[in-house]
Amino acid sequence: MAILKTQAFVLKRYDLRETSLLVNFYTRDFGKLTGEMKGIRKDPRKFASTVDSFSLNEIVFYQRRNSSVHLISQCDSCEHFGPLRESIPKIAAATVMMDLLDAVMPPEDKNPEIFDLTRDVLTALCTARDFDKLLTIFKIRVLSLSGFKPHLDSCVICGRKVFMQCKFSLKLGGLLCPHCLARDVQGRTIFRGTVATIMHIEKNTVGANLTLGMNPQIKRELEAVLNAFLHFHVGKELKSQRVMQSLEQAGAFT
Ligand SMILES: [Zn+2]
């Protein structure tokens, strides 16, 4: 068994047997991986970290060759993102981020750009007010960096530039020009402003995107299109996303 060390976000944790925890981490050097933390529920001080959701830790683990569950021998807290834990909407946004990584990223597939993006967005959430804009930025950039990037610069079928009214096809993963609309009758109308916003966010850093203005119409449409696109690719709706919407409708974010 090789002994390895890396930085890791806590995505999800499950109780295992009487005393242990099973934790899904998103790591900088190995992508998403599952680790067993033996004895932590019996002795919470066995590890230096409290292993809270969306905290950043340094983990040492034994890589098992014949199992996808590795044995964690050390877990030290690096960043707890304390200020964001004081706000319910921000906790809800960070939880959606972790669920998204857990659902979309394949196991043990390294992607340091997504790791750095996650750290940058969680750091920005500690101070920025626009938690919903940061979550939108995170979703668009994760899609773009993980191979689910929607085809938006031309028609996904014929390659023609699309200038005027166009539709977005979930199943074809891109825009349809007026000549190709019949290829997916379920294509949904999308504003050019929404397309331009997605393309801008794909190309820019988190900091630069935070200053981007979004009118309420584009914001609503972006949210609907992104959630439908993610739902289509993940095959299910993220539970945390539904919880976030219910909290918002109940007025918890105002
Ligand atoms: Zn076309």
Boltz pocket constraint, residues with backbone or C-beta under 6 A from the ligand:
constraints:
  - pocket:
      binder: B
      contacts: [[A, 155], [A, 156], [A, 157], [A, 158], [A, 159], [A, 160], [A, 176], [A, 177], [A, 178], [A, 179], [A, 180]]
      max_distance: 6.0
